[in-house]
Amino acid sequence: MKGTGAIRKVNKFELVKKHLLKRKKITSWEAIEKYRATRLSDIIWKLRNKGYSIASEWVTNKDGMRYTVYHYWGGKNE
């Protein structure tokens, strides 16, 4: 290993999970902008299968564009 210390690589799954635990919601656009996570629905599916309670809310913006907001409700070591 090069350098003076090991750097732990945090993957997109962990970044999105930490975001949800802290901020309680996330959209696909946030996931792309902040974490380069383009498959948010897959990450949400995996989190749900691990015991996290995450609700999906369809939202329509002022331009008529629809998107999903994922809300963390609890579960897995609350």
mmCIF file of the N, C-alpha and C atoms, coordinates in Angstrom:
data_MODEL
# 
_entry.id   MODEL 
# 
loop_
_atom_site.group_PDB 
_atom_site.id 
_atom_site.type_symbol 
_atom_site.label_atom_id 
_atom_site.label_alt_id 
_atom_site.label_comp_id 
_atom_site.label_asym_id 
_atom_site.label_entity_id 
_atom_site.label_seq_id 
_atom_site.pdbx_PDB_ins_code 
_atom_site.Cartn_x 
_atom_site.Cartn_y 
_atom_site.Cartn_z 
_atom_site.occupancy 
_atom_site.B_iso_or_equiv 
_atom_site.pdbx_formal_charge 
_atom_site.auth_seq_id 
_atom_site.auth_comp_id 
_atom_site.auth_asym_id 
_atom_site.auth_atom_id 
_atom_site.pdbx_PDB_model_num 
ATOM 1   N N  . MET A 1 1  ? 0.839   -1.171 0.000   1.00 0.00 ? 1  MET A N  1 
ATOM 2   C CA . MET A 1 1  ? 0.000   0.000  0.000   1.00 0.00 ? 1  MET A CA 1 
ATOM 3   C C  . MET A 1 1  ? 0.890   1.243  0.000   1.00 0.00 ? 1  MET A C  1 
ATOM 4   N N  . LYS A 1 2  ? 0.584   2.194  -0.847  1.00 0.00 ? 2  LYS A N  1 
ATOM 5   C CA . LYS A 1 2  ? 1.362   3.424  -0.917  1.00 0.00 ? 2  LYS A CA 1 
ATOM 6   C C  . LYS A 1 2  ? 0.845   4.444  0.082   1.00 0.00 ? 2  LYS A C  1 
ATOM 7   N N  . GLY A 1 3  ? 1.685   5.349  0.472   1.00 0.00 ? 3  GLY A N  1 
ATOM 8   C CA . GLY A 1 3  ? 1.273   6.419  1.361   1.00 0.00 ? 3  GLY A CA 1 
ATOM 9   C C  . GLY A 1 3  ? 1.510   6.064  2.817   1.00 0.00 ? 3  GLY A C  1 
ATOM 10  N N  . THR A 1 4  ? 1.095   6.986  3.685   1.00 0.00 ? 4  THR A N  1 
ATOM 11  C CA . THR A 1 4  ? 1.335   6.803  5.109   1.00 0.00 ? 4  THR A CA 1 
ATOM 12  C C  . THR A 1 4  ? 0.185   6.125  5.828   1.00 0.00 ? 4  THR A C  1 
ATOM 13  N N  . GLY A 1 5  ? -0.977  6.099  5.223   1.00 0.00 ? 5  GLY A N  1 
ATOM 14  C CA . GLY A 1 5  ? -2.119  5.473  5.879   1.00 0.00 ? 5  GLY A CA 1 
ATOM 15  C C  . GLY A 1 5  ? -3.091  4.919  4.868   1.00 0.00 ? 5  GLY A C  1 
ATOM 16  N N  . ALA A 1 6  ? -3.903  3.995  5.316   1.00 0.00 ? 6  ALA A N  1 
ATOM 17  C CA . ALA A 1 6  ? -4.899  3.403  4.427   1.00 0.00 ? 6  ALA A CA 1 
ATOM 18  C C  . ALA A 1 6  ? -6.096  4.342  4.314   1.00 0.00 ? 6  ALA A C  1 
ATOM 19  N N  . ILE A 1 7  ? -6.583  4.526  3.121   1.00 0.00 ? 7  ILE A N  1 
ATOM 20  C CA . ILE A 1 7  ? -7.771  5.337  2.882   1.00 0.00 ? 7  ILE A CA 1 
ATOM 21  C C  . ILE A 1 7  ? -8.918  4.386  2.588   1.00 0.00 ? 7  ILE A C  1 
ATOM 22  N N  . ARG A 1 8  ? -9.957  4.466  3.402   1.00 0.00 ? 8  ARG A N  1 
ATOM 23  C CA . ARG A 1 8  ? -11.108 3.587  3.210   1.00 0.00 ? 8  ARG A CA 1 
ATOM 24  C C  . ARG A 1 8  ? -11.985 4.169  2.111   1.00 0.00 ? 8  ARG A C  1 
ATOM 25  N N  . LYS A 1 9  ? -12.221 3.379  1.099   1.00 0.00 ? 9  LYS A N  1 
ATOM 26  C CA . LYS A 1 9  ? -13.080 3.812  0.006   1.00 0.00 ? 9  LYS A CA 1 
ATOM 27  C C  . LYS A 1 9  ? -14.542 3.645  0.426   1.00 0.00 ? 9  LYS A C  1 
ATOM 28  N N  . VAL A 1 10 ? -15.280 4.724  0.364   1.00 0.00 ? 10 VAL A N  1 
ATOM 29  C CA . VAL A 1 10 ? -16.700 4.682  0.696   1.00 0.00 ? 10 VAL A CA 1 
ATOM 30  C C  . VAL A 1 10 ? -17.465 4.569  -0.609  1.00 0.00 ? 10 VAL A C  1 
ATOM 31  N N  . ASN A 1 11 ? -18.302 3.547  -0.727  1.00 0.00 ? 11 ASN A N  1 
ATOM 32  C CA . ASN A 1 11 ? -19.026 3.367  -1.981  1.00 0.00 ? 11 ASN A CA 1 
ATOM 33  C C  . ASN A 1 11 ? -20.328 4.177  -2.003  1.00 0.00 ? 11 ASN A C  1 
ATOM 34  N N  . LYS A 1 12 ? -20.940 4.226  -3.154  1.00 0.00 ? 12 LYS A N  1 
ATOM 35  C CA . LYS A 1 12 ? -22.145 5.023  -3.352  1.00 0.00 ? 12 LYS A CA 1 
ATOM 36  C C  . LYS A 1 12 ? -23.283 4.561  -2.449  1.00 0.00 ? 12 LYS A C  1 
ATOM 37  N N  . PHE A 1 13 ? -23.382 3.248  -2.235  1.00 0.00 ? 13 PHE A N  1 
ATOM 38  C CA . PHE A 1 13 ? -24.400 2.701  -1.343  1.00 0.00 ? 13 PHE A CA 1 
ATOM 39  C C  . PHE A 1 13 ? -24.271 3.324  0.045   1.00 0.00 ? 13 PHE A C  1 
ATOM 40  N N  . GLU A 1 14 ? -23.067 3.322  0.588   1.00 0.00 ? 14 GLU A N  1 
ATOM 41  C CA . GLU A 1 14 ? -22.828 3.873  1.924   1.00 0.00 ? 14 GLU A CA 1 
ATOM 42  C C  . GLU A 1 14 ? -23.069 5.381  1.971   1.00 0.00 ? 14 GLU A C  1 
ATOM 43  N N  . LEU A 1 15 ? -22.679 6.083  0.927   1.00 0.00 ? 15 LEU A N  1 
ATOM 44  C CA . LEU A 1 15 ? -22.892 7.525  0.884   1.00 0.00 ? 15 LEU A CA 1 
ATOM 45  C C  . LEU A 1 15 ? -24.377 7.873  0.896   1.00 0.00 ? 15 LEU A C  1 
ATOM 46  N N  . VAL A 1 16 ? -25.165 7.153  0.098   1.00 0.00 ? 16 VAL A N  1 
ATOM 47  C CA . VAL A 1 16 ? -26.612 7.393  0.051   1.00 0.00 ? 16 VAL A CA 1 
ATOM 48  C C  . VAL A 1 16 ? -27.243 7.015  1.387   1.00 0.00 ? 16 VAL A C  1 
ATOM 49  N N  . LYS A 1 17 ? -26.816 5.905  1.964   1.00 0.00 ? 17 LYS A N  1 
ATOM 50  C CA . LYS A 1 17 ? -27.345 5.479  3.262   1.00 0.00 ? 17 LYS A CA 1 
ATOM 51  C C  . LYS A 1 17 ? -27.081 6.542  4.327   1.00 0.00 ? 17 LYS A C  1 
ATOM 52  N N  . LYS A 1 18 ? -25.867 7.058  4.382   1.00 0.00 ? 18 LYS A N  1 
ATOM 53  C CA . LYS A 1 18 ? -25.534 8.098  5.364   1.00 0.00 ? 18 LYS A CA 1 
ATOM 54  C C  . LYS A 1 18 ? -26.361 9.360  5.123   1.00 0.00 ? 18 LYS A C  1 
ATOM 55  N N  . HIS A 1 19 ? -26.569 9.701  3.858   1.00 0.00 ? 19 HIS A N  1 
ATOM 56  C CA . HIS A 1 19 ? -27.380 10.870 3.506   1.00 0.00 ? 19 HIS A CA 1 
ATOM 57  C C  . HIS A 1 19 ? -28.798 10.695 4.044   1.00 0.00 ? 19 HIS A C  1 
ATOM 58  N N  . LEU A 1 20 ? -29.391 9.532  3.803   1.00 0.00 ? 20 LEU A N  1 
ATOM 59  C CA . LEU A 1 20 ? -30.757 9.275  4.270   1.00 0.00 ? 20 LEU A CA 1 
ATOM 60  C C  . LEU A 1 20 ? -30.847 9.291  5.789   1.00 0.00 ? 20 LEU A C  1 
ATOM 61  N N  . LEU A 1 21 ? -29.880 8.694  6.456   1.00 0.00 ? 21 LEU A N  1 
ATOM 62  C CA . LEU A 1 21 ? -29.911 8.661  7.914   1.00 0.00 ? 21 LEU A CA 1 
ATOM 63  C C  . LEU A 1 21 ? -29.796 10.061 8.508   1.00 0.00 ? 21 LEU A C  1 
ATOM 64  N N  . LYS A 1 22 ? -29.044 10.927 7.860   1.00 0.00 ? 22 LYS A N  1 
ATOM 65  C CA . LYS A 1 22 ? -28.847 12.286 8.362   1.00 0.00 ? 22 LYS A CA 1 
ATOM 66  C C  . LYS A 1 22 ? -29.955 13.246 7.937   1.00 0.00 ? 22 LYS A C  1 
ATOM 67  N N  . ARG A 1 23 ? -30.288 13.235 6.654   1.00 0.00 ? 23 ARG A N  1 
ATOM 68  C CA . ARG A 1 23 ? -31.224 14.236 6.107   1.00 0.00 ? 23 ARG A CA 1 
ATOM 69  C C  . ARG A 1 23 ? -32.652 13.721 5.943   1.00 0.00 ? 23 ARG A C  1 
ATOM 70  N N  . LYS A 1 24 ? -32.847 12.406 6.050   1.00 0.00 ? 24 LYS A N  1 
ATOM 71  C CA . LYS A 1 24 ? -34.176 11.766 6.018   1.00 0.00 ? 24 LYS A CA 1 
ATOM 72  C C  . LYS A 1 24 ? -34.848 11.707 4.658   1.00 0.00 ? 24 LYS A C  1 
ATOM 73  N N  . LYS A 1 25 ? -34.244 12.293 3.606   1.00 0.00 ? 25 LYS A N  1 
ATOM 74  C CA . LYS A 1 25 ? -34.830 12.182 2.266   1.00 0.00 ? 25 LYS A CA 1 
ATOM 75  C C  . LYS A 1 25 ? -33.754 12.410 1.215   1.00 0.00 ? 25 LYS A C  1 
ATOM 76  N N  . ILE A 1 26 ? -34.041 11.908 -0.008  1.00 0.00 ? 26 ILE A N  1 
ATOM 77  C CA . ILE A 1 26 ? -33.115 12.096 -1.123  1.00 0.00 ? 26 ILE A CA 1 
ATOM 78  C C  . ILE A 1 26 ? -33.877 11.946 -2.437  1.00 0.00 ? 26 ILE A C  1 
ATOM 79  N N  . THR A 1 27 ? -33.403 12.653 -3.461  1.00 0.00 ? 27 THR A N  1 
ATOM 80  C CA . THR A 1 27 ? -33.943 12.505 -4.813  1.00 0.00 ? 27 THR A CA 1 
ATOM 81  C C  . THR A 1 27 ? -32.834 11.968 -5.714  1.00 0.00 ? 27 THR A C  1 
ATOM 82  N N  . SER A 1 28 ? -33.211 11.512 -6.889  1.00 0.00 ? 28 SER A N  1 
ATOM 83  C CA . SER A 1 28 ? -32.213 11.028 -7.840  1.00 0.00 ? 28 SER A CA 1 
ATOM 84  C C  . SER A 1 28 ? -31.231 12.127 -8.212  1.00 0.00 ? 28 SER A C  1 
ATOM 85  N N  . TRP A 1 29 ? -31.725 13.344 -8.373  1.00 0.00 ? 29 TRP A N  1 
ATOM 86  C CA . TRP A 1 29 ? -30.840 14.445 -8.754  1.00 0.00 ? 29 TRP A CA 1 
ATOM 87  C C  . TRP A 1 29 ? -29.792 14.712 -7.667  1.00 0.00 ? 29 TRP A C  1 
ATOM 88  N N  . GLU A 1 30 ? -30.217 14.685 -6.404  1.00 0.00 ? 30 GLU A N  1 
ATOM 89  C CA . GLU A 1 30 ? -29.260 14.859 -5.302  1.00 0.00 ? 30 GLU A CA 1 
ATOM 90  C C  . GLU A 1 30 ? -28.212 13.751 -5.311  1.00 0.00 ? 30 GLU A C  1 
ATOM 91  N N  . ALA A 1 31 ? -28.668 12.528 -5.523  1.00 0.00 ? 31 ALA A N  1 
ATOM 92  C CA . ALA A 1 31 ? -27.746 11.390 -5.529  1.00 0.00 ? 31 ALA A CA 1 
ATOM 93  C C  . ALA A 1 31 ? -26.717 11.514 -6.651  1.00 0.00 ? 31 ALA A C  1 
ATOM 94  N N  . ILE A 1 32 ? -27.160 11.985 -7.805  1.00 0.00 ? 32 ILE A N  1 
ATOM 95  C CA . ILE A 1 32 ? -26.244 12.161 -8.940  1.00 0.00 ? 32 ILE A CA 1 
ATOM 96  C C  . ILE A 1 32 ? -25.266 13.300 -8.659  1.00 0.00 ? 32 ILE A C  1 
ATOM 97  N N  . GLU A 1 33 ? -25.791 14.447 -8.228  1.00 0.00 ? 33 GLU A N  1 
ATOM 98  C CA . GLU A 1 33 ? -24.934 15.611 -7.986  1.00 0.00 ? 33 GLU A CA 1 
ATOM 99  C C  . GLU A 1 33 ? -23.908 15.391 -6.879  1.00 0.00 ? 33 GLU A C  1 
ATOM 100 N N  . LYS A 1 34 ? -24.360 14.822 -5.764  1.00 0.00 ? 34 LYS A N  1 
ATOM 101 C CA . LYS A 1 34 ? -23.496 14.715 -4.591  1.00 0.00 ? 34 LYS A CA 1 
ATOM 102 C C  . LYS A 1 34 ? -22.602 13.483 -4.595  1.00 0.00 ? 34 LYS A C  1 
ATOM 103 N N  . TYR A 1 35 ? -23.120 12.356 -5.123  1.00 0.00 ? 35 TYR A N  1 
ATOM 104 C CA . TYR A 1 35 ? -22.405 11.086 -4.975  1.00 0.00 ? 35 TYR A CA 1 
ATOM 105 C C  . TYR A 1 35 ? -22.141 10.360 -6.291  1.00 0.00 ? 35 TYR A C  1 
ATOM 106 N N  . ARG A 1 36 ? -22.558 10.961 -7.408  1.00 0.00 ? 36 ARG A N  1 
ATOM 107 C CA . ARG A 1 36 ? -22.447 10.327 -8.724  1.00 0.00 ? 36 ARG A CA 1 
ATOM 108 C C  . ARG A 1 36 ? -23.160 8.967  -8.769  1.00 0.00 ? 36 ARG A C  1 
ATOM 109 N N  . ALA A 1 37 ? -24.205 8.850  -7.987  1.00 0.00 ? 37 ALA A N  1 
ATOM 110 C CA . ALA A 1 37 ? -24.998 7.620  -7.910  1.00 0.00 ? 37 ALA A CA 1 
ATOM 111 C C  . ALA A 1 37 ? -26.161 7.727  -8.888  1.00 0.00 ? 37 ALA A C  1 
ATOM 112 N N  . THR A 1 38 ? -26.046 7.049  -10.019 1.00 0.00 ? 38 THR A N  1 
ATOM 113 C CA . THR A 1 38 ? -27.069 7.147  -11.060 1.00 0.00 ? 38 THR A CA 1 
ATOM 114 C C  . THR A 1 38 ? -28.144 6.074  -10.929 1.00 0.00 ? 38 THR A C  1 
ATOM 115 N N  . ARG A 1 39 ? -27.965 5.113  -10.034 1.00 0.00 ? 39 ARG A N  1 
ATOM 116 C CA . ARG A 1 39 ? -28.946 4.042  -9.872  1.00 0.00 ? 39 ARG A CA 1 
ATOM 117 C C  . ARG A 1 39 ? -29.542 4.074  -8.467  1.00 0.00 ? 39 ARG A C  1 
ATOM 118 N N  . LEU A 1 40 ? -30.121 5.213  -8.107  1.00 0.00 ? 40 LEU A N  1 
ATOM 119 C CA . LEU A 1 40 ? -30.658 5.392  -6.761  1.00 0.00 ? 40 LEU A CA 1 
ATOM 120 C C  . LEU A 1 40 ? -31.735 4.368  -6.434  1.00 0.00 ? 40 LEU A C  1 
ATOM 121 N N  . SER A 1 41 ? -32.599 4.051  -7.374  1.00 0.00 ? 41 SER A N  1 
ATOM 122 C CA . SER A 1 41 ? -33.674 3.089  -7.082  1.00 0.00 ? 41 SER A CA 1 
ATOM 123 C C  . SER A 1 41 ? -33.107 1.730  -6.689  1.00 0.00 ? 41 SER A C  1 
ATOM 124 N N  . ASP A 1 42 ? -31.977 1.334  -7.261  1.00 0.00 ? 42 ASP A N  1 
ATOM 125 C CA . ASP A 1 42 ? -31.335 0.075  -6.884  1.00 0.00 ? 42 ASP A CA 1 
ATOM 126 C C  . ASP A 1 42 ? -30.792 0.148  -5.458  1.00 0.00 ? 42 ASP A C  1 
ATOM 127 N N  . ILE A 1 43 ? -30.189 1.269  -5.114  1.00 0.00 ? 43 ILE A N  1 
ATOM 128 C CA . ILE A 1 43 ? -29.669 1.444  -3.757  1.00 0.00 ? 43 ILE A CA 1 
ATOM 129 C C  . ILE A 1 43 ? -30.813 1.427  -2.751  1.00 0.00 ? 43 ILE A C  1 
ATOM 130 N N  . ILE A 1 44 ? -31.922 2.085  -3.074  1.00 0.00 ? 44 ILE A N  1 
ATOM 131 C CA . ILE A 1 44 ? -33.096 2.098  -2.197  1.00 0.00 ? 44 ILE A CA 1 
ATOM 132 C C  . ILE A 1 44 ? -33.640 0.682  -2.033  1.00 0.00 ? 44 ILE A C  1 
ATOM 133 N N  . TRP A 1 45 ? -33.709 -0.072 -3.107  1.00 0.00 ? 45 TRP A N  1 
ATOM 134 C CA . TRP A 1 45 ? -34.188 -1.455 -3.060  1.00 0.00 ? 45 TRP A CA 1 
ATOM 135 C C  . TRP A 1 45 ? -33.318 -2.290 -2.113  1.00 0.00 ? 45 TRP A C  1 
ATOM 136 N N  . LYS A 1 46 ? -32.003 -2.130 -2.218  1.00 0.00 ? 46 LYS A N  1 
ATOM 137 C CA . LYS A 1 46 ? -31.076 -2.878 -1.356  1.00 0.00 ? 46 LYS A CA 1 
ATOM 138 C C  . LYS A 1 46 ? -31.228 -2.458 0.104   1.00 0.00 ? 46 LYS A C  1 
ATOM 139 N N  . LEU A 1 47 ? -31.397 -1.171 0.355   1.00 0.00 ? 47 LEU A N  1 
ATOM 140 C CA . LEU A 1 47 ? -31.599 -0.702 1.728   1.00 0.00 ? 47 LEU A CA 1 
ATOM 141 C C  . LEU A 1 47 ? -32.890 -1.269 2.318   1.00 0.00 ? 47 LEU A C  1 
ATOM 142 N N  . ARG A 1 48 ? -33.953 -1.270 1.529   1.00 0.00 ? 48 ARG A N  1 
ATOM 143 C CA . ARG A 1 48 ? -35.218 -1.852 2.007   1.00 0.00 ? 48 ARG A CA 1 
ATOM 144 C C  . ARG A 1 48 ? -35.051 -3.327 2.348   1.00 0.00 ? 48 ARG A C  1 
ATOM 145 N N  . ASN A 1 49 ? -34.314 -4.052 1.513   1.00 0.00 ? 49 ASN A N  1 
ATOM 146 C CA . ASN A 1 49 ? -34.080 -5.479 1.775   1.00 0.00 ? 49 ASN A CA 1 
ATOM 147 C C  . ASN A 1 49 ? -33.208 -5.715 3.006   1.00 0.00 ? 49 ASN A C  1 
ATOM 148 N N  . LYS A 1 50 ? -32.470 -4.704 3.428   1.00 0.00 ? 50 LYS A N  1 
ATOM 149 C CA . LYS A 1 50 ? -31.641 -4.813 4.630   1.00 0.00 ? 50 LYS A CA 1 
ATOM 150 C C  . LYS A 1 50 ? -32.397 -4.354 5.882   1.00 0.00 ? 50 LYS A C  1 
ATOM 151 N N  . GLY A 1 51 ? -33.662 -3.992 5.724   1.00 0.00 ? 51 GLY A N  1 
ATOM 152 C CA . GLY A 1 51 ? -34.477 -3.657 6.882   1.00 0.00 ? 51 GLY A CA 1 
ATOM 153 C C  . GLY A 1 51 ? -34.747 -2.178 7.112   1.00 0.00 ? 51 GLY A C  1 
ATOM 154 N N  . TYR A 1 52 ? -34.336 -1.317 6.197   1.00 0.00 ? 52 TYR A N  1 
ATOM 155 C CA . TYR A 1 52 ? -34.611 0.109  6.331   1.00 0.00 ? 52 TYR A CA 1 
ATOM 156 C C  . TYR A 1 52 ? -35.997 0.406  5.785   1.00 0.00 ? 52 TYR A C  1 
ATOM 157 N N  . SER A 1 53 ? -36.740 1.256  6.488   1.00 0.00 ? 53 SER A N  1 
ATOM 158 C CA . SER A 1 53 ? -38.079 1.640  6.052   1.00 0.00 ? 53 SER A CA 1 
ATOM 159 C C  . SER A 1 53 ? -37.967 2.935  5.252   1.00 0.00 ? 53 SER A C  1 
ATOM 160 N N  . ILE A 1 54 ? -38.203 2.827  3.946   1.00 0.00 ? 54 ILE A N  1 
ATOM 161 C CA . ILE A 1 54 ? -38.063 3.967  3.049   1.00 0.00 ? 54 ILE A CA 1 
ATOM 162 C C  . ILE A 1 54 ? -39.311 4.066  2.185   1.00 0.00 ? 54 ILE A C  1 
ATOM 163 N N  . ALA A 1 55 ? -39.960 5.218  2.251   1.00 0.00 ? 55 ALA A N  1 
ATOM 164 C CA . ALA A 1 55 ? -41.173 5.450  1.470   1.00 0.00 ? 55 ALA A CA 1 
ATOM 165 C C  . ALA A 1 55 ? -40.825 6.219  0.197   1.00 0.00 ? 55 ALA A C  1 
ATOM 166 N N  . SER A 1 56 ? -41.618 5.999  -0.840  1.00 0.00 ? 56 SER A N  1 
ATOM 167 C CA . SER A 1 56 ? -41.450 6.703  -2.113  1.00 0.00 ? 56 SER A CA 1 
ATOM 168 C C  . SER A 1 56 ? -42.603 7.684  -2.281  1.00 0.00 ? 56 SER A C  1 
ATOM 169 N N  . GLU A 1 57 ? -42.280 8.906  -2.643  1.00 0.00 ? 57 GLU A N  1 
ATOM 170 C CA . GLU A 1 57 ? -43.299 9.929  -2.889  1.00 0.00 ? 57 GLU A CA 1 
ATOM 171 C C  . GLU A 1 57 ? -43.082 10.527 -4.271  1.00 0.00 ? 57 GLU A C  1 
ATOM 172 N N  . TRP A 1 58 ? -44.115 10.439 -5.113  1.00 0.00 ? 58 TRP A N  1 
ATOM 173 C CA . TRP A 1 58 ? -44.040 11.069 -6.428  1.00 0.00 ? 58 TRP A CA 1 
ATOM 174 C C  . TRP A 1 58 ? -44.371 12.544 -6.275  1.00 0.00 ? 58 TRP A C  1 
ATOM 175 N N  . VAL A 1 59 ? -43.528 13.396 -6.877  1.00 0.00 ? 59 VAL A N  1 
ATOM 176 C CA . VAL A 1 59 ? -43.696 14.841 -6.807  1.00 0.00 ? 59 VAL A CA 1 
ATOM 177 C C  . VAL A 1 59 ? -43.695 15.392 -8.230  1.00 0.00 ? 59 VAL A C  1 
ATOM 178 N N  . THR A 1 60 ? -44.534 16.388 -8.476  1.00 0.00 ? 60 THR A N  1 
ATOM 179 C CA . THR A 1 60 ? -44.540 17.076 -9.765  1.00 0.00 ? 60 THR A CA 1 
ATOM 180 C C  . THR A 1 60 ? -44.098 18.507 -9.532  1.00 0.00 ? 60 THR A C  1 
ATOM 181 N N  . ASN A 1 61 ? -43.051 18.935 -10.249 1.00 0.00 ? 61 ASN A N  1 
ATOM 182 C CA . ASN A 1 61 ? -42.563 20.303 -10.064 1.00 0.00 ? 61 ASN A CA 1 
ATOM 183 C C  . ASN A 1 61 ? -43.406 21.281 -10.876 1.00 0.00 ? 61 ASN A C  1 
ATOM 184 N N  . LYS A 1 62 ? -43.075 22.568 -10.780 1.00 0.00 ? 62 LYS A N  1 
ATOM 185 C CA . LYS A 1 62 ? -43.873 23.605 -11.446 1.00 0.00 ? 62 LYS A CA 1 
ATOM 186 C C  . LYS A 1 62 ? -43.873 23.491 -12.965 1.00 0.00 ? 62 LYS A C  1 
ATOM 187 N N  . ASP A 1 63 ? -42.861 22.796 -13.535 1.00 0.00 ? 63 ASP A N  1 
ATOM 188 C CA . ASP A 1 63 ? -42.779 22.596 -14.986 1.00 0.00 ? 63 ASP A CA 1 
ATOM 189 C C  . ASP A 1 63 ? -43.484 21.318 -15.441 1.00 0.00 ? 63 ASP A C  1 
ATOM 190 N N  . GLY A 1 64 ? -44.090 20.610 -14.501 1.00 0.00 ? 64 GLY A N  1 
ATOM 191 C CA . GLY A 1 64 ? -44.804 19.385 -14.829 1.00 0.00 ? 64 GLY A CA 1 
ATOM 192 C C  . GLY A 1 64 ? -43.926 18.139 -14.847 1.00 0.00 ? 64 GLY A C  1 
ATOM 193 N N  . MET A 1 65 ? -42.673 18.270 -14.471 1.00 0.00 ? 65 MET A N  1 
ATOM 194 C CA . MET A 1 65 ? -41.780 17.111 -14.440 1.00 0.00 ? 65 MET A CA 1 
ATOM 195 C C  . MET A 1 65 ? -41.993 16.328 -13.144 1.00 0.00 ? 65 MET A C  1 
ATOM 196 N N  . ARG A 1 66 ? -42.130 15.013 -13.283 1.00 0.00 ? 66 ARG A N  1 
ATOM 197 C CA . ARG A 1 66 ? -42.349 14.152 -12.114 1.00 0.00 ? 66 ARG A CA 1 
ATOM 198 C C  . ARG A 1 66 ? -41.053 13.491 -11.696 1.00 0.00 ? 66 ARG A C  1 
ATOM 199 N N  . TYR A 1 67 ? -40.878 13.357 -10.395 1.00 0.00 ? 67 TYR A N  1 
ATOM 200 C CA . TYR A 1 67 ? -39.719 12.652 -9.860  1.00 0.00 ? 67 TYR A CA 1 
ATOM 201 C C  . TYR A 1 67 ? -40.085 12.061 -8.500  1.00 0.00 ? 67 TYR A C  1 
ATOM 202 N N  . THR A 1 68 ? -39.240 11.174 -8.006  1.00 0.00 ? 68 THR A N  1 
ATOM 203 C CA . THR A 1 68 ? -39.494 10.506 -6.745  1.00 0.00 ? 68 THR A CA 1 
ATOM 204 C C  . THR A 1 68 ? -38.606 11.077 -5.653  1.00 0.00 ? 68 THR A C  1 
ATOM 205 N N  . VAL A 1 69 ? -39.215 11.306 -4.500  1.00 0.00 ? 69 VAL A N  1 
ATOM 206 C CA . VAL A 1 69 ? -38.469 11.655 -3.296  1.00 0.00 ? 69 VAL A CA 1 
ATOM 207 C C  . VAL A 1 69 ? -38.547 10.435 -2.388  1.00 0.00 ? 69 VAL A C  1 
ATOM 208 N N  . TYR A 1 70 ? -37.395 9.942  -1.946  1.00 0.00 ? 70 TYR A N  1 
ATOM 209 C CA . TYR A 1 70 ? -37.344 8.808  -1.035  1.00 0.00 ? 70 TYR A CA 1 
ATOM 210 C C  . TYR A 1 70 ? -37.186 9.336  0.383   1.00 0.00 ? 70 TYR A C  1 
ATOM 211 N N  . HIS A 1 71 ? -38.074 8.877  1.285   1.00 0.00 ? 71 HIS A N  1 
ATOM 212 C CA . HIS A 1 71 ? -38.079 9.321  2.675   1.00 0.00 ? 71 HIS A CA 1 
ATOM 213 C C  . HIS A 1 71 ? -37.687 8.158  3.580   1.00 0.00 ? 71 HIS A C  1 
ATOM 214 N N  . TYR A 1 72 ? -36.721 8.386  4.451   1.00 0.00 ? 72 TYR A N  1 
ATOM 215 C CA . TYR A 1 72 ? -36.314 7.377  5.435   1.00 0.00 ? 72 TYR A CA 1 
ATOM 216 C C  . TYR A 1 72 ? -37.212 7.496  6.659   1.00 0.00 ? 72 TYR A C  1 
ATOM 217 N N  . TRP A 1 73 ? -37.836 6.369  7.050   1.00 0.00 ? 73 TRP A N  1 
ATOM 218 C CA . TRP A 1 73 ? -38.750 6.362  8.177   1.00 0.00 ? 73 TRP A CA 1 
ATOM 219 C C  . TRP A 1 73 ? -38.214 5.621  9.391   1.00 0.00 ? 73 TRP A C  1 
ATOM 220 N N  . GLY A 1 74 ? -37.112 4.940  9.235   1.00 0.00 ? 74 GLY A N  1 
ATOM 221 C CA . GLY A 1 74 ? -36.553 4.216  10.381  1.00 0.00 ? 74 GLY A CA 1 
ATOM 222 C C  . GLY A 1 74 ? -36.136 2.814  9.995   1.00 0.00 ? 74 GLY A C  1 
ATOM 223 N N  . GLY A 1 75 ? -35.941 2.039  11.019  1.00 0.00 ? 75 GLY A N  1 
ATOM 224 C CA . GLY A 1 75 ? -35.501 0.666  10.816  1.00 0.00 ? 75 GLY A CA 1 
ATOM 225 C C  . GLY A 1 75 ? -34.011 0.520  11.021  1.00 0.00 ? 75 GLY A C  1 
ATOM 226 N N  . LYS A 1 76 ? -33.532 -0.683 10.979  1.00 0.00 ? 76 LYS A N  1 
ATOM 227 C CA . LYS A 1 76 ? -32.105 -1.041 11.063  1.00 0.00 ? 76 LYS A CA 1 
ATOM 228 C C  . LYS A 1 76 ? -31.326 -0.130 12.011  1.00 0.00 ? 76 LYS A C  1 
ATOM 229 N N  . ASN A 1 77 ? -31.310 -0.458 13.268  1.00 0.00 ? 77 ASN A N  1 
ATOM 230 C CA . ASN A 1 77 ? -30.513 0.256  14.281  1.00 0.00 ? 77 ASN A CA 1 
ATOM 231 C C  . ASN A 1 77 ? -30.873 1.727  14.412  1.00 0.00 ? 77 ASN A C  1 
ATOM 232 N N  . GLU A 1 78 ? -32.144 2.004  14.550  1.00 0.00 ? 78 GLU A N  1 
ATOM 233 C CA . GLU A 1 78 ? -32.613 3.410  14.630  1.00 0.00 ? 78 GLU A CA 1 
ATOM 234 C C  . GLU A 1 78 ? -31.875 4.172  15.676  1.00 0.00 ? 78 GLU A C  1 
# 
